[in-house]
Amino acid sequence: MEKIFIVFLLFLSILNSCNEVVNLNPEDEKKISQKSEQEVRDFIANQYNFFSVGSIDVAKKTFAKDAIIIGTDESEFLVGWDKIKTSLTGQIEVIENPKFVTKDLKIVMSDNSDMASYSQILNFSYRTPTTESSSGVKYEINDIRNSGVIKKIDGNWKIVQIHWSIGVKGQVIEYEFQK
């Protein structure tokens, strides 16, 4: 019985030594948080590069497999990469020379710095392809409200939810709104 007790104590000591808690000092935590926030800023700034390079493969690396897109068109409520891929493939075919100009970026980081939400205002311009019957048309959409959630998955930031909207003139629901 004594041998079993000694073996049990030895097992507990080994198990306890494997449960070491690492506490970072506040300065190290701040550095990690700042690094993560810069990664998030860089990802957000480059999240639409797949339009510029015209690549659905780059888009696939940008979105989580279960991502959600809520767009400005009535039909643009897409869940999952298969549906998103179909939409983006069509968009990539008709968007040339895209330009995104953003402002008012706001970021909220999760406590463990592996997820972030953001909002920004962006202006988006592009041309349609030149064909035999058309020289292409330039489009510009300003003051798009863009928000999203990104998450670090397997070491890479991915869009898990993104929303674009364009405000309507006036109020949809009448109420007192004090500016």
N, CA and C of each residue as an Amber inpcrd file, in Angstrom:
protein
   537
   0.8210000  -1.1900000   0.0000000   0.0000000   0.0000000   0.0000000
   0.8690000   1.2600000   0.0000000   1.9870000   1.1680000   0.7380000
   2.8880000   2.3130000   0.8220000   3.4870000   2.6300000  -0.5480000
   3.8070000   1.5880000  -1.3500000   4.3680000   1.8020000  -2.6900000
   3.3490000   2.5090000  -3.5930000   2.0900000   2.1250000  -3.4900000
   1.0400000   2.7630000  -4.2880000   0.9260000   4.2310000  -3.9110000
   1.0020000   4.5250000  -2.6250000   0.9180000   5.9020000  -2.1630000
   2.0870000   6.7300000  -2.6780000   3.2920000   6.1680000  -2.6600000
   4.4890000   6.8740000  -3.1420000   4.3720000   7.1120000  -4.6510000
   3.9320000   6.0870000  -5.3890000   3.7500000   6.2400000  -6.8360000
   2.7070000   7.3180000  -7.1220000   1.6280000   7.3250000  -6.3320000
   0.5790000   8.3310000  -6.5020000   1.1330000   9.7420000  -6.2410000
   1.9160000   9.9220000  -5.1870000   2.5210000  11.2250000  -4.8930000
   3.4780000  11.6540000  -6.0040000   4.2590000  10.7000000  -6.5030000
   5.1710000  11.0010000  -7.6000000   4.3920000  11.4520000  -8.8380000
   3.3040000  10.7430000  -9.1400000   2.4450000  11.1060000 -10.2650000
   1.8790000  12.5120000 -10.0900000   1.3920000  12.8320000  -8.8840000
   0.8570000  14.1770000  -8.6150000   1.9180000  15.2490000  -8.7740000
   3.1510000  14.9820000  -8.3130000   4.2060000  15.9900000  -8.4540000
   4.5540000  16.2380000  -9.9070000   4.6130000  15.1500000 -10.7040000
   4.8990000  15.3230000 -12.1360000   3.7650000  16.0900000 -12.8070000
   2.5410000  15.7280000 -12.4970000   1.3780000  16.4140000 -13.0610000
   1.3740000  17.8840000 -12.6700000   1.6680000  18.1800000 -11.4370000
   1.6900000  19.5610000 -10.9610000   2.7890000  20.3660000 -11.6340000
   3.9360000  19.7420000 -11.9000000   5.0280000  20.4790000 -12.5410000
   4.6900000  20.8260000 -13.9880000   3.7720000  20.0920000 -14.6020000
   3.3650000  20.3680000 -15.9850000   2.3330000  21.4900000 -16.0680000
   1.8030000  21.9090000 -14.9650000   0.7610000  22.9360000 -14.9550000
   1.3040000  24.2900000 -14.5440000   2.4830000  24.6010000 -14.9830000
   3.0900000  25.8740000 -14.6270000   2.3240000  27.0160000 -15.2870000
   2.0070000  28.0090000 -14.5310000   1.3010000  29.1730000 -15.0390000
   2.3340000  30.2470000 -15.3440000   2.2630000  30.7800000 -16.5590000
   3.1880000  31.8340000 -16.9550000   2.4370000  33.1500000 -16.9180000
   2.8610000  34.0200000 -16.0620000   2.2650000  35.3470000 -15.9950000
   3.2190000  36.3370000 -16.6320000   2.7410000  37.0210000 -17.6480000
   3.5580000  38.0400000 -18.2850000   3.4760000  39.3230000 -17.4830000
   4.5640000  40.0350000 -17.4710000   4.4930000  41.3300000 -16.7910000
   3.7100000  42.2900000 -17.6740000   3.1750000  43.3430000 -17.1000000
   2.3270000  44.2780000 -17.8660000   3.0020000  44.8480000 -19.1110000
   4.3100000  45.0580000 -19.0520000   5.0210000  45.6130000 -20.2120000
   5.0320000  44.6190000 -21.3760000   5.2420000  43.3190000 -21.0760000
   5.2130000  42.2970000 -22.1170000   3.8110000  42.1390000 -22.6950000
   2.7970000  42.1770000 -21.8420000   1.4100000  42.0910000 -22.3100000
   1.0920000  43.2550000 -23.2400000   1.5860000  44.4420000 -22.8970000
   1.3460000  45.6250000 -23.7270000   2.0120000  45.4710000 -25.0940000
   3.2420000  44.9220000 -25.1180000   3.9480000  44.7090000 -26.3880000
   3.1910000  43.7210000 -27.2740000   2.6980000  42.6380000 -26.6720000
   1.9350000  41.6430000 -27.4320000   0.6640000  42.2730000 -27.9820000
  -0.0150000  43.0460000 -27.1600000  -1.2470000  43.7100000 -27.5800000
  -0.9860000  44.6980000 -28.7180000   0.0910000  45.4850000 -28.6040000
   0.4230000  46.4520000 -29.6540000   0.7890000  45.7380000 -30.9590000
   1.5370000  44.6340000 -30.8540000   1.9100000  43.8620000 -32.0440000
   0.6500000  43.3060000 -32.7110000  -0.2550000  42.7550000 -31.9240000
  -1.4940000  42.2050000 -32.4800000  -2.3290000  43.2990000 -33.1320000
  -2.4220000  44.4550000 -32.4870000  -3.2140000  45.5390000 -33.0760000
  -2.6000000  46.0110000 -34.3880000  -1.2770000  46.0410000 -34.4820000
  -0.6450000  46.4320000 -35.7450000  -0.9160000  45.3800000 -36.8190000
  -0.8830000  44.0970000 -36.4510000  -1.2250000  43.0390000 -37.4010000
  -2.6540000  43.2320000 -37.9110000  -3.5620000  43.5710000 -37.0060000
  -4.9670000  43.8000000 -37.3710000  -5.0700000  44.9870000 -38.3230000
  -4.3970000  46.0860000 -38.0010000  -4.4200000  47.2660000 -38.8870000
  -3.9040000  46.9080000 -40.2890000  -2.8080000  46.1620000 -40.3430000
  -2.2420000  45.7670000 -41.6320000  -3.2140000  44.8680000 -42.4020000
  -3.8340000  43.9180000 -41.7110000  -4.7860000  43.0250000 -42.3640000
  -5.9730000  43.8140000 -42.9220000  -6.5280000  44.6980000 -42.1150000
  -7.6740000  45.5000000 -42.5600000  -7.3020000  46.3460000 -43.7760000
  -6.1130000  46.9460000 -43.7440000  -5.6700000  47.7870000 -44.8590000
  -5.5150000  46.9840000 -46.1510000  -5.2220000  45.6990000 -46.0330000
  -4.9560000  44.8670000 -47.2130000  -6.0320000  43.8200000 -47.4980000
  -7.1500000  43.8680000 -46.7750000  -8.1430000  42.8030000 -46.8940000
  -8.7890000  42.7040000 -48.2760000  -8.7340000  43.7600000 -49.0670000
  -9.3520000  43.7260000 -50.4000000  -8.3360000  43.5280000 -51.5150000
  -7.1170000  43.1270000 -51.1800000  -6.0860000  42.9290000 -52.2070000
  -6.4870000  41.9090000 -53.2610000  -7.3540000  40.9690000 -52.9000000
  -7.7570000  39.9560000 -53.8820000  -8.4550000  40.5960000 -55.0710000
  -9.1190000  41.7620000 -54.8760000  -9.7100000  42.4760000 -56.0100000
  -8.6050000  43.0320000 -56.9030000  -7.5810000  43.6190000 -56.2880000
  -6.4890000  44.2310000 -57.0570000  -5.7380000  43.2140000 -57.8930000
  -5.4840000  42.0370000 -57.3190000  -4.7450000  41.0160000 -58.0640000
  -5.6730000  40.1000000 -58.8530000  -6.9800000  40.2450000 -58.6510000
  -7.9590000  39.4450000 -59.3860000  -7.8580000  37.9600000 -59.0880000
  -7.6950000  37.6170000 -57.8130000  -7.4490000  36.2180000 -57.4730000
  -8.4390000  35.6780000 -56.4480000  -9.1800000  34.6640000 -56.8330000
 -10.0830000  34.0060000 -55.8960000  -9.2750000  33.2070000 -54.8700000
  -8.0730000  32.7620000 -55.2340000  -7.2130000  32.0400000 -54.2890000
  -6.7460000  32.9490000 -53.1530000  -6.4300000  34.1960000 -53.4730000
  -6.0600000  35.1570000 -52.4350000  -7.2790000  35.4540000 -51.5620000
  -8.4490000  35.5580000 -52.1820000  -9.6760000  35.7860000 -51.4090000
  -9.9150000  34.6340000 -50.4330000  -9.6970000  33.4140000 -50.8860000
  -9.9140000  32.2450000 -50.0290000  -9.0270000  32.3040000 -48.7830000
  -7.8150000  32.8360000 -48.9270000  -6.9030000  32.9720000 -47.7800000
  -7.3260000  34.1110000 -46.8540000  -8.1870000  34.9960000 -47.3480000
  -8.6310000  36.1650000 -46.5910000  -9.8290000  35.8500000 -45.6990000
 -10.6610000  34.9130000 -46.1240000 -11.9100000  34.6060000 -45.4170000
 -11.8240000  33.2820000 -44.6670000 -12.4620000  33.2400000 -43.4950000
 -12.6300000  31.9770000 -42.7800000 -13.6090000  31.1170000 -43.5670000
 -13.5230000  29.8020000 -43.4260000 -14.3880000  28.9190000 -44.2180000
 -15.8610000  29.0840000 -43.8700000 -16.1700000  29.5740000 -42.6670000
 -17.5670000  29.7820000 -42.2720000 -17.9130000  31.2740000 -42.1610000
 -17.1880000  32.0880000 -42.9110000 -17.3810000  33.5410000 -42.8620000
 -18.7840000  33.9490000 -43.3250000 -19.1540000  35.1690000 -42.9430000
 -20.4400000  35.7540000 -43.3250000 -20.1720000  37.0900000 -44.0010000
 -20.7740000  37.2910000 -45.1610000 -20.7280000  38.5820000 -45.8480000
 -22.1390000  39.1420000 -45.8790000 -22.2620000  40.3870000 -45.4350000
 -23.5200000  41.1190000 -45.5720000 -23.1870000  42.3300000 -46.4290000
 -23.6730000  42.3200000 -47.6620000 -23.3340000  43.3700000 -48.6060000
 -24.4300000  44.4050000 -48.7450000 -24.2510000  45.2800000 -49.7080000
 -25.2140000  46.3520000 -49.9360000 -26.3970000  45.8980000 -50.7800000
 -26.2170000  44.8470000 -51.5860000 -27.3160000  44.3510000 -52.4210000
 -28.2390000  43.4610000 -51.5960000 -29.4920000  43.4580000 -51.9490000
 -30.5070000  42.6850000 -51.2390000 -30.1370000  41.2030000 -51.1130000
 -29.5240000  40.6490000 -52.1360000 -29.1980000  39.2180000 -52.1410000
 -27.8800000  38.8980000 -51.4350000 -27.1600000  39.9050000 -51.0090000
 -25.8400000  39.6720000 -50.4350000 -25.8870000  39.4320000 -48.9280000
 -26.3650000  38.2670000 -48.5740000 -26.2510000  37.7420000 -47.2140000
 -25.7370000  36.3270000 -47.4100000 -24.4240000  36.1930000 -47.3710000
 -23.7700000  34.9460000 -47.7670000 -23.0740000  34.3190000 -46.5640000
 -23.3090000  33.0310000 -46.3590000 -22.7100000  32.3170000 -45.2390000
 -21.9100000  31.1400000 -45.7770000 -20.6370000  31.1080000 -45.4570000
 -19.7680000  30.0100000 -45.8600000 -19.0010000  30.3040000 -47.1340000
 -17.7970000  29.7400000 -47.2120000 -16.9060000  30.0340000 -48.3230000
 -17.5070000  29.6780000 -49.6820000 -18.2300000  28.5840000 -49.7990000
 -18.7770000  28.1900000 -51.1060000 -19.6820000  29.2780000 -51.6920000
 -20.5420000  29.8670000 -50.8710000 -21.4250000  30.9340000 -51.3560000
 -20.6410000  32.2290000 -51.5870000 -19.7100000  32.5150000 -50.6880000
 -18.8870000  33.7220000 -50.8360000 -18.0510000  33.6230000 -52.1110000
 -17.4760000  32.4630000 -52.3650000 -16.6330000  32.2610000 -53.5490000
 -17.4120000  32.5670000 -54.8310000 -18.6370000  32.0890000 -54.9200000
 -19.4610000  32.3320000 -56.1100000 -19.6560000  33.8290000 -56.3370000
 -19.9750000  34.5480000 -55.2730000 -20.1870000  35.9970000 -55.3760000
 -18.8960000  36.7210000 -55.7510000 -17.8110000  36.4040000 -55.0520000
 -16.5420000  37.1030000 -55.3010000 -15.9850000  36.7960000 -56.6890000
 -16.1800000  35.5840000 -57.1560000 -15.7220000  35.2420000 -58.5090000
 -16.4030000  36.1540000 -59.5320000 -17.7140000  36.3410000 -59.3920000
 -18.4420000  37.2390000 -60.2900000 -17.9750000  38.6760000 -60.1710000
 -17.7110000  39.1260000 -58.9420000 -17.2550000  40.5040000 -58.7390000
 -15.8570000  40.7200000 -59.3210000 -14.9700000  39.7520000 -59.0990000
 -13.5990000  39.8790000 -59.6190000 -13.6100000  40.0090000 -61.1400000
 -14.5460000  39.3270000 -61.8020000 -14.6320000  39.3780000 -63.2650000
 -15.0180000  40.7600000 -63.7870000 -15.7600000  41.5470000 -63.0070000
 -16.2440000  42.8410000 -63.5170000 -15.5850000  44.0510000 -62.8490000
 -14.6560000  43.8270000 -61.9460000 -13.9870000  44.9470000 -61.2680000
 -12.5450000  45.0350000 -61.7510000 -12.2190000  46.1730000 -62.3370000
 -10.8430000  46.4550000 -62.7560000 -10.3610000  47.7150000 -62.0530000
  -9.0870000  47.7390000 -61.7630000  -8.4390000  48.8970000 -61.1640000
  -9.1680000  49.4100000 -59.9060000  -9.4280000  48.5230000 -58.9560000
 -10.1340000  48.9610000 -57.7500000  -9.2630000  49.8520000 -56.8670000
  -9.8860000  50.8240000 -56.2570000  -9.2030000  51.7230000 -55.3130000
 -10.0830000  51.8320000 -54.0750000  -9.4730000  51.6550000 -52.9220000
 -10.1690000  51.7730000 -51.6440000  -9.4870000  52.8640000 -50.8390000
 -10.2410000  53.8700000 -50.4660000  -9.7270000  54.9400000 -49.6120000
 -10.5480000  54.9000000 -48.3250000  -9.8600000  54.7120000 -47.2060000
 -10.5700000  54.5260000 -45.9400000 -10.2930000  55.6670000 -44.9740000
 -11.2240000  55.8200000 -44.0320000 -11.0420000  56.8110000 -42.9660000
 -11.8260000  56.3610000 -41.7370000 -11.5380000  56.9890000 -40.6410000
 -12.2540000  56.7630000 -39.3770000 -12.2200000  55.3150000 -38.9050000
 -11.0690000  54.6590000 -39.0390000 -10.9440000  53.2750000 -38.5900000
 -10.9970000  53.2050000 -37.0640000 -11.8650000  52.3450000 -36.5680000
 -11.9750000  52.0610000 -35.1280000 -11.8060000  50.5590000 -34.9590000
 -10.9600000  50.1670000 -34.0070000 -10.6860000  48.7500000 -33.7540000
 -10.9340000  48.4480000 -32.2850000 -11.5710000  47.3210000 -32.0190000
 -11.7340000  46.8210000 -30.6550000 -11.1180000  45.4270000 -30.6340000
 -10.0490000  45.2520000 -29.8400000  -9.3570000  43.9750000 -29.7340000
  -9.9680000  43.1290000 -28.6250000  -9.9780000  41.8180000 -28.8170000
 -10.4090000  40.9200000 -27.7450000  -9.3460000  40.9210000 -26.6470000
  -9.7190000  40.4720000 -25.4780000  -8.7950000  40.4730000 -24.3450000
  -7.5400000  39.6510000 -24.6070000  -7.6630000  38.5550000 -25.3430000
  -6.4750000  37.7390000 -25.6090000  -5.8470000  38.0350000 -26.9790000
  -6.2740000  39.1090000 -27.6160000  -5.6850000  39.6210000 -28.8640000
  -5.7300000  38.6450000 -30.0340000  -6.7260000  37.7400000 -30.0700000
  -6.8360000  36.8310000 -31.2050000  -8.0830000  37.0870000 -32.0440000
  -8.7920000  38.1680000 -31.6930000 -10.0050000  38.5160000 -32.4310000
 -10.1830000  40.0370000 -32.3250000 -10.7340000  40.6340000 -33.3740000
 -10.9510000  42.0760000 -33.3590000 -12.1870000  42.4160000 -34.1720000
 -12.8740000  43.4490000 -33.7330000 -13.9540000  44.0110000 -34.5390000
 -13.4880000  45.3860000 -34.9900000 -14.0400000  45.8400000 -36.1070000
 -13.6270000  47.1490000 -36.6170000 -14.7700000  47.7950000 -37.3760000
 -14.6490000  49.0910000 -37.5240000 -15.5510000  49.8440000 -38.3930000
 -14.7390000  50.9370000 -39.0660000 -15.1860000  51.3280000 -40.2490000
 -14.5200000  52.3910000 -40.9950000 -15.4680000  52.8940000 -42.0720000
 -15.1230000  54.0180000 -42.6300000 -15.8280000  54.5690000 -43.7820000
 -14.8800000  54.4190000 -44.9650000 -15.4080000  53.9730000 -46.1060000
 -14.5190000  53.8620000 -47.2550000 -15.1780000  54.3720000 -48.5190000
 -14.3230000  54.8220000 -49.4140000 -14.7180000  55.1920000 -50.7690000
 -14.1260000  54.1270000 -51.6900000 -14.9320000  53.6700000 -52.6400000
 -14.5370000  52.5780000 -53.5060000 -14.7670000  53.0050000 -54.9490000
 -13.7090000  52.9450000 -55.7580000 -13.8610000  53.2450000 -57.1810000
 -13.2510000  52.1030000 -57.9900000 -13.7840000  51.9140000 -59.1920000
 -13.2970000  50.8570000 -60.0680000 -13.7880000  51.1250000 -61.4840000
 -13.2660000  50.3470000 -62.4050000 -13.7190000  50.3920000 -63.7920000
 -14.2630000  49.0250000 -64.1600000 -15.1700000  49.0180000 -65.1350000
 -15.6230000  47.7480000 -65.6920000 -14.6810000  47.3920000 -66.8330000
 -14.6360000  46.1360000 -67.2090000 -13.7110000  45.7190000 -68.2790000
 -14.0230000  46.3810000 -69.6190000 -12.9800000  46.6060000 -70.3690000
 -13.1220000  47.1110000 -71.7300000 -13.4280000  45.9300000 -72.6460000
 -14.4430000  46.0800000 -73.4620000 -14.8100000  45.0190000 -74.4100000
 -14.8940000  45.6300000 -75.8000000 -15.2380000  44.8230000 -76.7780000
 -15.3870000  45.3450000 -78.1460000 -16.4740000  46.4050000 -78.2100000
 -17.5260000  46.2260000 -77.4100000 -18.6460000  47.1550000 -77.4890000
 -18.6160000  48.2470000 -76.4150000 -17.6270000  48.1970000 -75.5150000
 -17.6000000  49.1800000 -74.4320000 -16.1630000  49.5310000 -74.0670000
 -15.9500000  50.7820000 -73.7470000 -14.6190000  51.2070000 -73.3030000
 -14.5070000  51.1130000 -71.7830000 -15.4750000  50.4430000 -71.1740000
 -15.4620000  50.3320000 -69.7170000 -16.0650000  51.5780000 -69.1030000
 -16.5710000  51.4400000 -67.9140000 -17.2020000  52.5550000 -67.2150000
 -16.5510000  52.6920000 -65.8530000 -16.3300000  53.9220000 -65.4310000
 -15.7660000  54.1580000 -64.1140000 -16.9060000  54.3730000 -63.1230000
 -16.8120000  53.6810000 -61.9900000 -17.8020000  53.8110000 -60.9250000
 -17.1060000  54.2860000 -59.6560000 -17.8470000  55.0250000 -58.8640000
 -17.3310000  55.4850000 -57.5760000 -18.4700000  55.4460000 -56.5670000
 -18.2250000  54.7730000 -55.4610000 -19.2110000  54.6930000 -54.3890000
 -18.5370000  55.2650000 -53.1430000 -19.1040000  56.3170000 -52.6110000
 -18.4870000  56.9990000 -51.4680000 -19.2710000  56.7710000 -50.1800000
 -18.5620000  56.9500000 -49.0880000 -19.1350000  56.8740000 -47.7380000
 -19.8170000  55.5400000 -47.4420000 -19.1480000  54.4650000 -47.8430000
 -19.6360000  53.1260000 -47.5210000 -19.2890000  52.8560000 -46.0610000
 -20.2640000  52.3770000 -45.3250000 -20.0210000  51.9920000 -43.9300000
 -19.5930000  50.5370000 -43.9410000 -18.3940000  50.2850000 -43.4470000
 -17.8030000  48.9540000 -43.5010000 -17.4330000  48.5310000 -42.0830000
 -17.8940000  47.3660000 -41.6900000 -17.5220000  46.8370000 -40.3760000
 -17.2860000  45.3440000 -40.5070000 -16.5800000  44.8080000 -39.5380000
 -16.3150000  43.3910000 -39.6070000 -15.7060000  42.8460000 -38.3360000
 -15.5390000  41.5540000 -38.3500000 -14.8770000  40.8350000 -37.2700000
 -13.8220000  39.9610000 -37.9240000 -12.6090000  40.0290000 -37.4010000
 -11.5430000  39.1690000 -37.8970000 -10.9980000  38.3580000 -36.7270000
 -10.4810000  37.1860000 -37.0700000  -9.9990000  36.2730000 -36.0350000
  -8.7000000  35.6400000 -36.5090000  -7.7960000  35.4200000 -35.5690000
  -6.5520000  34.7350000 -35.8910000  -6.8380000  33.2350000 -35.8690000
  -6.7120000  32.6100000 -37.0420000  -6.9820000  31.1810000 -37.2040000
  -5.7130000  30.5370000 -37.7570000  -5.1990000  29.5690000 -37.0380000
  -3.9520000  28.8960000 -37.4370000  -2.8410000  29.8940000 -37.7600000
  -2.7480000  30.9470000 -36.9410000  -1.6690000  31.9210000 -37.0810000
  -1.9050000  33.0100000 -38.1140000  -3.0630000  32.9890000 -38.8010000
  -3.3450000  33.9950000 -39.8300000  -4.6700000  34.6890000 -39.5360000
  -4.7090000  35.9950000 -39.7690000  -5.9530000  36.7450000 -39.6000000
  -6.8870000  36.4200000 -40.7450000  -8.1600000  36.2140000 -40.4220000
  -9.1900000  35.8840000 -41.4150000 -10.4560000  36.6760000 -41.1090000
 -11.1750000  37.0280000 -42.1510000 -12.4810000  37.6660000 -41.9790000
 -13.4740000  36.5910000 -41.5750000 -14.1710000  36.8080000 -40.4590000
 -15.2390000  35.8810000 -40.0670000 -16.6030000  36.5060000 -40.3010000
 -16.6530000  37.8270000 -40.3510000 -17.9070000  38.5230000 -40.6680000
 -17.5560000  39.8970000 -41.2050000 -18.2070000  40.2950000 -42.2870000
 -17.9760000  41.6200000 -42.8590000 -19.3070000  42.1820000 -43.3450000
 -19.4540000  43.4860000 -43.2160000 -20.7130000  44.1390000 -43.5650000
 -20.4150000  45.4570000 -44.2650000 -21.0320000  45.6460000 -45.3990000
 -20.9790000  46.9150000 -46.1210000 -22.3890000  47.4640000 -46.1710000
 -22.5370000  48.7580000 -45.9490000 -23.8510000  49.3710000 -46.1380000
 -23.6760000  50.7960000 -46.6290000 -24.7080000  51.2590000 -47.2960000
 -24.7460000  52.6330000 -47.7880000 -25.9710000  53.2700000 -47.1650000
 -25.7810000  54.3840000 -46.4910000 -26.9000000  55.0400000 -45.8220000
 -27.9240000  55.5820000 -46.8080000 -29.1820000  55.4840000 -46.4340000
 -30.2440000  56.0730000 -47.2450000 -30.4160000  57.5330000 -46.8340000
 -30.9060000  58.3390000 -47.7300000 -31.1810000  59.7370000 -47.4140000
 -32.3760000  59.8090000 -46.4770000 -32.3110000  60.6600000 -45.4850000
 -33.4250000  60.8130000 -44.5540000 -33.4590000  59.6800000 -43.5490000
 -34.6250000  59.4930000 -42.9710000 -34.7970000  58.4650000 -41.9550000
 -35.7200000  57.3640000 -42.4600000 -35.3730000  56.1340000 -42.1820000
 -36.2350000  55.0120000 -42.5320000 -37.3680000  54.9360000 -41.5150000
 -37.0550000  55.1450000 -40.2450000 -38.0480000  55.1880000 -39.1660000
 -38.0310000  56.6040000 -38.6040000 -39.1410000  57.2520000 -38.6250000
 -39.2270000  58.6260000 -38.1180000 -39.1330000  58.6430000 -36.5890000
 -38.1880000  59.3800000 -36.0770000 -38.0300000  59.6030000 -34.6430000
 -37.1640000  60.8350000 -34.4500000 -37.2000000  61.3820000 -33.2510000
 -36.3850000  62.5540000 -32.9410000 -34.9410000  62.1440000 -32.8010000
 -34.0770000  62.7910000 -33.5490000 -32.6550000  62.4730000 -33.5190000
 -31.9030000  63.7720000 -33.3030000 -31.2950000  63.9030000 -32.1530000
 -30.5800000  65.1430000 -31.8310000 -29.1100000  64.9690000 -32.1550000
 -28.6160000  65.8440000 -33.0050000 -27.2060000  65.7530000 -33.4130000
 -26.3160000  66.5380000 -32.5000000
